[in-house]
Amino acid sequence: MSRSEFPFTSQQELLDALSKAIVKDLYEAIALKGKASLLVSGGSTPKPLFERLREIDLPWEKVTVGLCDERWVPADHPDSNERFVKETLLLSHAAKATFVGMYINGLTALKAEKPCDQLLQEKLYPFDVIILGMGSDGHTASLFPENERLEEAFDLDNTALCIAIEPATAPHTRMSLTRAAILRAHHLYLHFEGEEKRAVYRAALEGDAMSMLPIRSVLQQERTDIKVYYR
């Protein structure tokens, strides 16, 4: 397996190339099995990408959109990734897509692990395209540095698709895809922008302590090809 880098100097060129690659993957999945799944991340970085993707006229009615992670807040909460995706991606042509969230009303994230896993298994799995982001602290999805559940989250023999995480350095309990689930994607992308994150990326490639920079868990592995788009 390999890591492919796609560096860009302009956001326009990055978005053109990344959206084209994602759409190609979705078309191929639809052609092969009549449907496709797309799992995305929250944060500020993917907003321009989502605005680009939603204007592309592909058979969105055959696409199911899910999340790499979710803050454990109701879907109408300002910090909800579900809300963010619905307000930025699932508009225009992409409004025809089906959305499957992680948040389950009335349950704590810990108690929601099994029902959330079952939901992902039934509605989204197998994962055709996963687009990860990366924080300036090296987290990806909601796998945060030095978390007490990282060993479980990183375990490639862990069959669970998701895990509840309580970050020490960020607000809200989270639900996150596990490392094994992420690496089961048919097409795996990492998208980040800015000098600060470029420095984190370089550090992640050089060291090997996954608990310090969890992004290493997907960059330094031999199981799945990962394509890194950045500027």
ChimeraX attribute file (.defattr): number of C-alpha atoms within 10 A of each C-alpha:
attribute: neighborCount
match mode: 1-to-1
recipient: residues
	/A:1	9
	/A:2	13
	/A:3	16
	/A:4	12
	/A:5	12
	/A:6	13
	/A:7	13
	/A:8	15
	/A:9	9
	/A:10	10
	/A:11	14
	/A:12	12
	/A:13	12
	/A:14	20
	/A:15	22
	/A:16	13
	/A:17	14
	/A:18	21
	/A:19	17
	/A:20	14
	/A:21	13
	/A:22	20
	/A:23	16
	/A:24	13
	/A:25	19
	/A:26	23
	/A:27	18
	/A:28	15
	/A:29	19
	/A:30	18
	/A:31	11
	/A:32	10
	/A:33	8
	/A:34	11
	/A:35	18
	/A:36	26
	/A:37	25
	/A:38	24
	/A:39	22
	/A:40	21
	/A:41	26
	/A:42	23
	/A:43	13
	/A:44	9
	/A:45	16
	/A:46	22
	/A:47	17
	/A:48	14
	/A:49	19
	/A:50	20
	/A:51	18
	/A:52	18
	/A:53	25
	/A:54	21
	/A:55	15
	/A:56	15
	/A:57	11
	/A:58	17
	/A:59	16
	/A:60	22
	/A:61	14
	/A:62	18
	/A:63	24
	/A:64	21
	/A:65	25
	/A:66	23
	/A:67	26
	/A:68	26
	/A:69	29
	/A:70	26
	/A:71	25
	/A:72	25
	/A:73	20
	/A:74	16
	/A:75	20
	/A:76	11
	/A:77	13
	/A:78	11
	/A:79	18
	/A:80	18
	/A:81	27
	/A:82	26
	/A:83	17
	/A:84	20
	/A:85	23
	/A:86	16
	/A:87	13
	/A:88	19
	/A:89	24
	/A:90	23
	/A:91	17
	/A:92	14
	/A:93	17
	/A:94	24
	/A:95	15
	/A:96	17
	/A:97	20
	/A:98	16
	/A:99	20
	/A:100	16
	/A:101	20
	/A:102	28
	/A:103	24
	/A:104	17
	/A:105	12
	/A:106	9
	/A:107	12
	/A:108	16
	/A:109	25
	/A:110	14
	/A:111	12
	/A:112	20
	/A:113	22
	/A:114	15
	/A:115	14
	/A:116	21
	/A:117	18
	/A:118	16
	/A:119	16
	/A:120	21
	/A:121	14
	/A:122	10
	/A:123	17
	/A:124	21
	/A:125	19
	/A:126	15
	/A:127	23
	/A:128	24
	/A:129	24
	/A:130	26
	/A:131	24
	/A:132	24
	/A:133	25
	/A:134	24
	/A:135	20
	/A:136	16
	/A:137	16
	/A:138	22
	/A:139	22
	/A:140	26
	/A:141	26
	/A:142	27
	/A:143	31
	/A:144	25
	/A:145	21
	/A:146	18
	/A:147	17
	/A:148	14
	/A:149	16
	/A:150	19
	/A:151	12
	/A:152	14
	/A:153	25
	/A:154	19
	/A:155	14
	/A:156	15
	/A:157	10
	/A:158	14
	/A:159	11
	/A:160	21
	/A:161	23
	/A:162	27
	/A:163	25
	/A:164	25
	/A:165	24
	/A:166	21
	/A:167	18
	/A:168	13
	/A:169	11
	/A:170	10
	/A:171	11
	/A:172	15
	/A:173	19
	/A:174	24
	/A:175	28
	/A:176	26
	/A:177	25
	/A:178	26
	/A:179	27
	/A:180	21
	/A:181	21
	/A:182	25
	/A:183	22
	/A:184	18
	/A:185	22
	/A:186	16
	/A:187	21
	/A:188	23
	/A:189	21
	/A:190	19
	/A:191	21
	/A:192	20
	/A:193	18
	/A:194	11
	/A:195	12
	/A:196	12
	/A:197	18
	/A:198	15
	/A:199	11
	/A:200	19
	/A:201	22
	/A:202	10
	/A:203	14
	/A:204	21
	/A:205	13
	/A:206	11
	/A:207	12
	/A:208	14
	/A:209	13
	/A:210	21
	/A:211	21
	/A:212	17
	/A:213	26
	/A:214	28
	/A:215	28
	/A:216	22
	/A:217	23
	/A:218	23
	/A:219	20
	/A:220	18
	/A:221	14
	/A:222	12
	/A:223	13
	/A:224	19
	/A:225	19
	/A:226	25
	/A:227	19
	/A:228	21
	/A:229	19
	/A:230	23
	/A:231	17
